[in-house]
Amino acid sequence: MNKILLPFLIAILMSACGYDNEPIIRQIPLPVNRKIEKKTTMKDTNTATLDLPSTTKALVLRTDFSSDATWDKVCNMISLSGKNLGFSAAVEYINQKEFDNLKLEKLYPRNENYKCWYLFIVDSVTIGHEDHPILCVDLTTQEDNTFRLIPQEMWAVDNNLAISNMDFWEFQDEVDSEGIFRGV
């Protein structure tokens, strides 16, 4: 397909699906008596799933609170990713201490409120690595189906996964020797 036409088609599809190219940063209010359903997972029968917010946008979930400056830097890099091409990641940033040191098994099974089938995690690897690779998690399976991506490629991953232009495994196949997707 014509490389000039593809970004235009993606923009039209995203607009039709309600993506507005403006990332949302919000603090989700925590209810006093937060309900967490007890569900079993393949890894731990005593694990409770998280009550993720009701949204169609992908979440960028902060699970490491060791550096506010690095978190801000990563969020800024995500917000700027793809801008030079007229794109951006349609994501919501979740910055709540309740998710500190979150284990992946707490994400399964995906709760019904969260409509997106994948999410992004800013964890200790993201904070500590010089390239800040973000963990992308496929929530359709209870296996550790993940890959890492640099924040500058968030727009490409989110846009393509959101409209099913590319599959999760296609990004996994393009990771480098460190296991990080840096673009194609």
Residue frames as qw, qx, qy, qz and C-alpha x, y, z in Angstrom:
[[0.000, 0.890, 0.456, 0.000, 0.00, 0.00, 0.00],
 [0.320, 0.704, -0.040, 0.633, 1.17, 3.49, -0.71],
 [0.508, -0.215, -0.506, 0.663, 3.14, 4.78, 2.31],
 [0.058, -0.113, 0.049, -0.991, 1.59, 8.22, 1.95],
 [0.558, -0.308, -0.437, -0.634, -1.95, 6.83, 1.86],
 [0.608, -0.238, -0.732, 0.193, -1.60, 4.54, 4.90],
 [0.190, -0.160, -0.495, 0.833, -1.25, 7.29, 7.57],
 [0.341, -0.062, -0.151, -0.926, -4.22, 9.08, 6.02],
 [0.650, -0.219, -0.628, -0.369, -6.36, 5.93, 6.19],
 [0.487, -0.218, -0.702, 0.471, -5.33, 5.25, 9.77],
 [0.013, 0.057, 0.266, -0.962, -6.26, 8.82, 10.75],
 [0.515, -0.138, -0.346, -0.772, -9.70, 8.44, 9.13],
 [0.668, -0.229, -0.705, -0.067, -10.34, 5.09, 10.86],
 [0.367, -0.170, -0.606, 0.685, -9.21, 6.40, 14.24],
 [0.200, -0.026, 0.069, -0.977, -11.40, 9.46, 13.88],
 [0.621, -0.176, -0.497, -0.580, -14.38, 7.26, 12.98],
 [0.666, -0.234, -0.688, 0.168, -13.70, 5.11, 16.06],
 [0.437, -0.865, -0.211, -0.129, -13.72, 8.10, 18.39],
 [0.712, -0.271, -0.061, 0.645, -9.99, 8.57, 18.88],
 [0.097, 0.980, 0.176, 0.017, -9.27, 12.28, 19.19],
 [0.659, 0.476, -0.205, 0.545, -5.45, 12.32, 19.15],
 [0.133, -0.709, 0.331, -0.609, -5.31, 14.02, 22.56],
 [0.534, -0.060, -0.788, 0.300, -3.97, 11.87, 25.39],
 [0.515, -0.712, -0.133, -0.459, -5.79, 12.13, 28.69],
 [0.355, 0.184, -0.714, 0.575, -4.00, 12.33, 32.01],
 [0.563, -0.545, -0.115, -0.610, -6.27, 11.68, 34.93],
 [0.057, -0.202, 0.846, -0.491, -6.31, 10.54, 38.48],
 [0.519, -0.331, -0.687, -0.386, -9.07, 7.99, 38.90],
 [0.434, -0.503, 0.342, -0.664, -10.98, 8.70, 42.10],
 [0.320, 0.057, -0.934, 0.150, -10.73, 5.78, 44.46],
 [0.619, -0.517, -0.300, -0.510, -14.00, 4.78, 46.08],
 [0.395, -0.583, 0.542, -0.459, -13.93, 4.31, 49.82],
 [0.735, -0.106, 0.648, -0.171, -15.07, 0.69, 49.58],
 [0.366, 0.524, -0.594, -0.488, -13.47, -0.30, 46.32],
 [0.918, 0.053, 0.307, -0.246, -14.84, -3.57, 44.99],
 [0.175, 0.534, -0.786, -0.260, -12.34, -6.08, 43.70],
 [0.931, 0.031, -0.078, -0.354, -13.79, -9.28, 42.42],
 [0.481, -0.459, 0.745, 0.052, -12.00, -12.41, 43.51],
 [0.864, 0.432, -0.117, -0.230, -11.17, -14.45, 40.44],
 [0.795, -0.340, 0.425, 0.267, -8.67, -17.21, 40.01],
 [0.406, 0.772, -0.415, -0.258, -5.79, -17.06, 37.59],
 [0.913, 0.235, -0.323, 0.077, -3.48, -19.69, 36.22],
 [0.431, 0.488, -0.527, 0.546, -0.65, -18.48, 38.47],
 [0.058, 0.073, -0.671, 0.736, -2.21, -17.86, 41.86],
 [0.267, -0.512, -0.784, -0.229, -5.59, -18.99, 43.11],
 [0.298, -0.682, -0.470, 0.475, -5.65, -16.19, 45.73],
 [0.246, -0.056, 0.212, 0.944, -5.11, -13.35, 43.27],
 [0.246, 0.739, 0.501, -0.378, -7.75, -10.62, 42.89],
 [0.463, 0.472, 0.398, 0.636, -8.13, -8.89, 39.54],
 [0.159, -0.225, -0.124, 0.953, -7.80, -5.14, 39.33],
 [0.251, 0.771, 0.552, -0.193, -10.75, -2.88, 38.86],
 [0.362, -0.012, 0.338, 0.869, -9.57, -1.00, 35.78],
 [0.234, 0.449, 0.184, -0.842, -11.40, 2.18, 34.65],
 [0.578, 0.572, 0.582, -0.024, -14.13, 2.18, 32.04],
 [0.104, 0.757, -0.299, -0.572, -12.44, 3.47, 28.90],
 [0.877, 0.453, 0.159, 0.021, -11.87, 2.51, 25.28],
 [0.310, 0.840, -0.420, 0.150, -8.41, 4.08, 25.25],
 [0.818, 0.052, -0.466, 0.333, -5.32, 2.11, 26.19],
 [0.523, -0.852, 0.018, -0.003, -4.00, 2.74, 29.68],
 [0.507, 0.500, -0.497, 0.497, -0.44, 3.72, 30.54],
 [0.746, -0.625, -0.190, -0.130, -0.27, 2.35, 34.05],
 [0.148, 0.701, -0.554, 0.425, 2.50, 3.49, 36.39],
 [0.901, -0.341, -0.265, -0.035, 3.75, 0.69, 38.67],
 [0.697, -0.078, -0.243, 0.670, 7.08, 2.20, 39.77],
 [0.144, -0.956, -0.201, -0.155, 7.08, 5.35, 41.90],
 [0.735, -0.346, -0.020, 0.584, 10.83, 5.72, 42.42],
 [0.301, -0.190, 0.206, 0.912, 11.20, 8.77, 40.12],
 [0.309, 0.759, 0.441, -0.366, 8.52, 11.35, 39.40],
 [0.082, 0.714, -0.360, -0.595, 10.88, 13.12, 36.99],
 [0.109, -0.166, 0.892, 0.405, 11.34, 9.97, 34.89],
 [0.281, 0.524, 0.793, -0.133, 7.58, 9.30, 34.89],
 [0.228, 0.820, 0.137, -0.507, 7.01, 12.85, 33.62],
 [0.009, -0.548, 0.628, 0.552, 9.71, 12.39, 30.98],
 [0.213, 0.108, 0.946, 0.221, 8.17, 9.11, 29.74],
 [0.280, 0.689, 0.610, -0.274, 4.67, 10.67, 29.59],
 [0.149, 0.791, -0.158, -0.572, 6.08, 13.61, 27.63],
 [0.086, -0.336, 0.808, 0.476, 7.87, 11.30, 25.18],
 [0.271, 0.376, 0.886, 0.035, 4.63, 9.34, 24.66],
 [0.236, 0.793, 0.364, -0.427, 2.66, 12.56, 24.09],
 [0.117, 0.740, -0.372, -0.548, 5.17, 13.73, 21.49],
 [0.403, -0.110, 0.855, 0.307, 5.48, 10.37, 19.72],
 [0.364, 0.447, 0.757, 0.308, 4.21, 10.50, 16.17],
 [0.091, 0.820, 0.258, -0.503, 3.41, 14.23, 16.25],
 [0.074, -0.526, 0.493, 0.689, 5.82, 14.86, 13.37],
 [0.025, 0.087, 0.884, 0.458, 3.69, 12.46, 11.27],
 [0.444, -0.219, -0.198, -0.846, 0.36, 13.81, 12.45],
 [0.729, -0.284, -0.605, -0.144, -0.37, 10.98, 14.89],
 [0.180, -0.501, 0.605, -0.593, -0.42, 10.42, 18.60],
 [0.273, -0.119, -0.944, 0.140, -1.19, 7.60, 20.98],
 [0.517, -0.479, -0.203, -0.679, -4.78, 7.64, 22.24],
 [0.581, -0.106, -0.728, 0.349, -3.94, 6.72, 25.83],
 [0.465, -0.802, -0.045, -0.373, -4.91, 7.57, 29.39],
 [0.373, 0.406, -0.651, 0.521, -2.20, 7.88, 32.02],
 [0.738, -0.592, -0.269, -0.182, -2.87, 6.27, 35.40],
 [0.341, 0.461, -0.522, 0.631, -0.61, 7.58, 38.17],
 [0.674, -0.568, 0.023, -0.471, -1.87, 6.08, 41.43],
 [0.102, -0.541, 0.785, -0.284, 0.15, 4.58, 44.27],
 [0.822, -0.051, 0.405, -0.397, -2.36, 1.76, 44.56],
 [0.898, 0.430, -0.080, -0.042, -0.68, 0.21, 41.48],
 [0.052, -0.786, 0.612, -0.071, 2.85, 0.36, 42.98],
 [0.157, -0.367, 0.917, 0.008, 4.75, -2.90, 42.27],
 [0.808, 0.219, 0.136, -0.529, 1.78, -4.41, 40.44],
 [0.392, -0.195, 0.873, 0.215, 2.28, -8.01, 39.34],
 [0.284, 0.132, -0.616, -0.723, 1.07, -9.00, 35.86],
 [0.191, -0.256, -0.946, -0.053, -1.17, -11.76, 37.16],
 [0.079, 0.460, 0.531, -0.708, -3.31, -9.09, 38.85],
 [0.272, 0.322, -0.294, -0.858, -4.42, -8.01, 35.36],
 [0.410, 0.000, -0.805, -0.429, -6.12, -11.31, 34.56],
 [0.377, 0.490, 0.653, 0.437, -8.85, -11.94, 33.81],
 [0.083, 0.175, 0.129, 0.973, -9.51, -8.53, 32.28],
 [0.151, 0.455, 0.653, -0.587, -12.37, -6.78, 33.97],
 [0.333, 0.612, 0.677, 0.239, -15.42, -5.87, 31.89],
 [0.013, -0.914, -0.166, 0.369, -15.15, -2.09, 32.47],
 [0.188, -0.629, 0.491, 0.572, -11.88, -1.82, 30.58],
 [0.768, 0.543, 0.203, -0.275, -12.74, -2.07, 26.88],
 [0.368, 0.747, -0.538, -0.128, -9.23, -2.11, 25.41],
 [0.993, -0.034, -0.110, -0.019, -7.60, -5.53, 24.96],
 [0.733, 0.168, -0.255, 0.608, -4.05, -4.34, 25.75],
 [0.278, -0.959, -0.043, -0.017, -2.36, -1.87, 28.07],
 [0.540, 0.569, -0.356, 0.508, 1.03, -0.30, 28.71],
 [0.712, -0.664, -0.171, 0.153, 2.98, -0.48, 31.98],
 [0.247, 0.769, -0.385, 0.447, 5.67, 1.92, 33.15],
 [0.889, -0.428, -0.152, 0.056, 7.54, -0.31, 35.59],
 [0.554, -0.721, 0.280, 0.308, 10.97, -0.47, 37.22],
 [0.674, 0.096, 0.474, 0.558, 12.59, -1.52, 33.93],
 [0.274, 0.817, 0.334, 0.382, 11.06, 1.50, 32.19],
 [0.286, -0.958, 0.034, -0.013, 12.25, 3.85, 34.92],
 [0.648, -0.591, 0.374, 0.301, 15.74, 2.33, 35.21],
 [0.711, 0.215, 0.466, 0.481, 16.67, 1.72, 31.55],
 [0.193, -0.378, 0.172, 0.889, 18.23, 4.60, 29.57],
 [0.112, -0.115, -0.629, -0.761, 15.71, 4.13, 26.71],
 [0.409, 0.063, 0.466, -0.782, 12.71, 3.76, 29.08],
 [0.307, -0.043, -0.826, -0.472, 11.14, 0.73, 27.36],
 [0.580, -0.089, 0.286, -0.758, 7.45, 0.43, 28.26],
 [0.200, 0.023, 0.979, -0.011, 5.85, -2.98, 28.76],
 [0.567, 0.069, -0.279, -0.772, 2.91, -3.71, 26.44],
 [0.285, -0.022, 0.916, -0.280, 0.58, -6.44, 27.75],
 [0.440, -0.109, -0.653, -0.606, -1.97, -8.46, 25.76],
 [0.409, -0.131, 0.591, -0.683, -4.97, -8.98, 28.05],
 [0.784, 0.129, -0.259, -0.549, -6.72, -11.53, 25.83],
 [0.820, 0.067, -0.560, 0.093, -4.68, -14.39, 27.23],
 [0.651, -0.749, 0.085, -0.092, -3.61, -15.30, 30.74],
 [0.855, 0.029, 0.002, 0.517, -0.10, -16.06, 29.57],
 [0.295, -0.714, 0.088, 0.629, 2.68, -13.50, 29.88],
 [0.567, 0.535, 0.443, 0.443, 2.11, -12.22, 26.35],
 [0.169, -0.920, -0.041, 0.350, 4.18, -9.04, 26.38],
 [0.686, 0.334, 0.068, 0.643, 6.84, -7.00, 24.63],
 [0.304, -0.682, -0.133, 0.652, 8.64, -3.73, 25.34],
 [0.448, 0.691, 0.315, 0.472, 8.68, -0.60, 23.21],
 [0.331, -0.076, -0.148, 0.929, 10.43, 2.73, 23.38],
 [0.131, 0.640, 0.482, -0.584, 8.10, 5.65, 24.20],
 [0.123, 0.468, -0.352, -0.801, 8.81, 7.25, 20.81],
 [0.211, 0.006, -0.853, -0.477, 7.04, 4.30, 19.13],
 [0.231, 0.285, 0.759, -0.537, 3.94, 4.37, 21.35],
 [0.477, 0.446, -0.019, -0.757, 1.91, 6.07, 18.64],
 [0.439, 0.312, -0.729, -0.422, 2.65, 3.31, 16.12],
 [0.126, -0.045, -0.974, 0.182, 1.91, 0.45, 18.49],
 [0.257, 0.361, 0.606, -0.661, -1.27, 1.97, 19.94],
 [0.475, 0.442, -0.162, -0.743, -2.66, 3.15, 16.59],
 [0.432, 0.262, -0.786, -0.357, -2.00, -0.16, 14.85],
 [0.076, -0.121, -0.952, 0.270, -3.29, -2.37, 17.67],
 [0.305, 0.334, 0.431, -0.781, -6.38, -0.17, 18.14],
 [0.628, 0.446, -0.118, -0.627, -7.56, -0.61, 14.57],
 [0.857, -0.021, 0.514, 0.023, -6.19, -4.16, 14.15],
 [0.520, 0.786, -0.297, -0.151, -3.87, -3.04, 11.39],
 [0.407, 0.452, -0.769, 0.198, -1.14, -5.15, 13.00],
 [0.842, -0.395, -0.351, -0.105, -1.30, -8.05, 15.43],
 [0.557, -0.784, 0.271, -0.045, 0.46, -8.22, 18.79],
 [0.880, -0.141, 0.337, 0.303, 2.81, -10.94, 17.53],
 [0.604, 0.674, 0.106, 0.412, 3.94, -8.74, 14.64],
 [0.107, -0.907, 0.267, -0.306, 5.40, -6.25, 17.12],
 [0.786, -0.490, 0.375, 0.022, 6.90, -9.09, 19.15],
 [0.877, 0.259, 0.242, 0.324, 8.63, -10.36, 16.01],
 [0.412, 0.783, -0.018, 0.467, 10.26, -6.94, 15.49],
 [0.522, -0.843, 0.124, 0.035, 11.97, -6.57, 18.89],
 [0.380, 0.738, -0.534, 0.161, 15.74, -6.17, 19.00],
 [0.625, 0.143, -0.711, 0.289, 18.29, -8.24, 20.93],
 [0.021, -0.127, 0.595, -0.793, 17.23, -6.49, 24.17],
 [0.010, -0.467, -0.881, 0.068, 13.60, -7.45, 23.55],
 [0.067, 0.610, 0.255, -0.747, 12.56, -3.87, 22.72],
 [0.461, 0.656, 0.521, 0.292, 10.48, -2.69, 19.77],
 [0.268, -0.517, 0.065, 0.811, 12.18, 0.39, 18.31],
 [0.472, 0.655, -0.037, -0.589, 10.15, 0.76, 15.12],
 [0.811, 0.218, 0.502, 0.207, 10.35, -0.84, 11.71]]
